[in-house]
Amino acid sequence: MPLPVIFETLDLPASDGAADSYFARPDDGRAHPGLLLFMDAYGLRPVLRDIVETIAAQGFTVLAPNIFYRSGRAPLLPLPAPDNMNGHAEFFAAIGPARHALTGEKALQDAKSYLDWLSASEFVTSGALAVSGYCMGGRLALRTAGTFGDRVTVAASFHGGRLAEAEDPTSPHHAAEHVSAELFIAHADHDASMPPDKIGLLERALDDAGTKYTSVVYRNARHGFTMRDTPAYDEAAYQRHLRDLFALLERARWT
């Protein structure tokens, strides 16, 4: 039975200013396991709020920061209609400067700030935290797990892109040996950013490092399948991702 949830927006101290953020927790006044959720490139918006509240209703305290805060508060740009393909292409071209402003180094500095804030919250149980993310947020979730070791107990990536780029020193697969968390990685079978050869490279790196992980391909799904305000949304894949995420969270080793 889902729990009643308290949702609020807040400004969170980060490495270069204040990150406007979504924050949700069960409405019982108690501490719950903490989850840091990294957004996709479309940013904080009603769809992300729904996901944050859905996760919180299962007994978690969830923080979703605007990782583009250096470029402005969310939403940075108006979101096109789901069926406006040209509008979505124009959106991604326009959001480019915000993505480039978030360098790999700055993203991890921010991630530390977010983890620190969650760990200090009275509404978060002690011990390691969970991390999850979508699209570019999935990549950042894996990088966070590979950077902060046992501070992260589980990490999930859903339709994350560029997870195994051999020539990119910031590619998550290069940090596999530093991952303490159990990983769950869900790919879409129609995703040019993670073709089969890249999935294989990622899995070999995780195998070589002895990382505990699950890597699955959602069939008949496109990059972005969890986001109902985009052309890629798939209801069956969205529901499957929730089941997979909750199963992972239940396996977490919280103290």
N, C-alpha and C positions, 0 to 999 in steps of 0.2 A: 504494500500500500504506500503510494507516494506521500511524503511528509509535506505539511504546509511550509512555505518558504518565505523568507524575508529577502527582498532584493533592494539593492541601493547602488547608486553611482558615487564614486569617490575619486579624489585626486591623490595619487600614490607617489611618494618620493621616489624618483629614479635618478640615474646617473647624470642626466642633463636637464633636469627640470621635473615637472609633475606630469605623470601619465594618468589621464582620465581613464577610469576602469569600471567594469561591472563587478559586483561582489554579491554573492548569494549564499545563503546558509539556511539550514532547517530552523524553523521558528520555535525552538524549544529552549533557547538560552544556554545550550550545552556546546562543548567543543566537539568537533567532528574532524575526520581526516581531511587534510587540505589538498586541493588540486589547483595547479597553475595551468590555465588554458590559454594557448596561443591562437590568436585569430588568424583567418586567412587574409589575403590582400585586400578584400573588400572592406574589412574593418569592423568595428563595433557597430551593431545595428540590430533591429528587432529579431532577426533570425538567431544571432549569437546570444541575445538575451534569452530566447526560448531554450536554447541548448544549455546555457549556464543554469537556468532554473530547473530544467529537467534533471540535470546531474545532481544539483543540490537536493532535490526532492528525494533522492535515493540515499541521503545521509552523508553528504559531503559539503565542505565549505570550499567555494569555488571563486577564484579570482581570475578575471580576464582583462588584462591591461590593453590599452591602445598602444601597440608597439610602434606606431608612427607618430607618437606624441611630439616629436621634434618638429614635425611639419604642420602641426595643428591638432585641434580637438576633433574627435569623431562626430559626424562623418566628414572626412576630408572632401569628398565629392559626392554628388547625388548619385544614387544607384540606378542604373537603367532597368527597364522592365525585363522580367525573366526571358521573354521571347525576342528581345531586341538584340540580335547578334552583333550588329554593327555598333550599337551602343556599348556593349560589353568590351568589344575590341578597343573602342575609343577610351573607355574607362581605364583599361590597363595601360594604355599609352600615357594617359594623363597622370596616373598614379606612380609612374616610373621614378620621378625625382624623390618621392617619399621613400620608395624602396631602396634607392641608391644611398639615401642619407642614413639608412640603418645598416651600417657596416657590420661585418661579423664580430669585430671586437666590441662595438657598442652594444650589439644585441646581447652578448654574454654579460657585459657589465650590467645591463638592465635586468637580465635574468637573475643575477645575484640579488639585486635590489628587491625583485618580486618574491624570490624565495625567502629572503630575510624578513620581509613584511609579513608573509603568510606564517612563517615560523613563530613570529612574535605575537600573532593575533590570539586573543583570548578565546576565539571561536575555532581554533585549530588544535587538534591533539598533538602531543609531543612526538618527536621522531621524524622520520623521513617523509617527504612529500611526493605526491604524484604529479606528473606533467603530461599534458596531451595537447595536440595541435592539429590544425587543418591546413592543407596546401603548404604555403611557406611556413606556417606555424607548426606543421608536422616536422619539417626539417629543423626548426628551432627547438622543438621538444627533444629530438634525438641529440642535437648538439648540447643542450642543457644537461641531458643524462650523461653525455660523454665528458663533460667539463666538471660537473659538481659531484661525481662519484656517489658515495653512499648517502648524500643528502636527498637523492631521488630514489624512491623504492620501485616505482613502475613508471614507464613512459610509453605513450601511444602516438602514432602518426597515422592520420587518415588522409589519403590521397596526397601525401607529401611529395614534393618534387625535388629533383637534384639531390638525392640522398646518397649517390655513389658516383662522384665525379673524380676520376683518377688524378687529373691535373689541378684540382682545386684543393688547396690545403685546408680549407674550412669545411670540406665535405664531411658529413657525419660519419661515414664509414671509416675514415682515418682515425677516429677516436674510439673505435670499438673496444680496444683493450682497456680503456678507462671507464667503461660502463659497468656499474654495479647493479643497476636496475634490471628488472625483467622488462623486455620490450614487446610491444605489439605493433605491427606495421601492416596496414591495409592499403593495398594498391588497387587501382582501377585497371581493367584490362585494355581500356581505350585511353591511354595516357602517354602522350609523347614525351613527357618529362621523366618517366620511369619505364622505359621499354624493358623487355625480358633480360637483355644483357646487363642492364644496370641493376635490376633486381638480383640477378645472379652474383654480380660483383659485391653488392651489399651483403648478401647472405654468406658468401665465402669469407668476407671480413669478419662477420659476427661468429661464424663457425670457428675460424682460426683463433679468435679471441676467447672462445669458450663462453660467449654471452648467451644467457637464457633468453630466447626470443620466439615469437611466432610471426611468420611472414605469410600473408595470404593475399590472393588476388580475387577481388570481387568481379565476377563475370557480368558482362553486359552493362558495365558501369563506366562513366567518364570521369576525368579529373574534375573534382568539385562535387561529387555525387551527394554530399551531405547537405548542401546549401540550397534550400528550396526557392531562394530568390535569384537563382542563376539557371542558365539553360541546361546545366549538367545534372540537375537534381534528379534523384531516383529514390522513390519512397521505400522500396524494398531494401535498397542498400543503406539508406538512412537508418531504418529500423535495425538492420543487422549491425551497423556500427555501434548503436547504443547497446545492444546485447553483448557485443565483443568488448566494448569499453567497460561495462559494468562487471563482466566476468573477470577482466584484468584487475579492476580495482578491488574486487573481493579477494583476490589472491595476494594483495599487497601485504607487506610485513610491517604493519603499524604497531607501535608500542603504546 
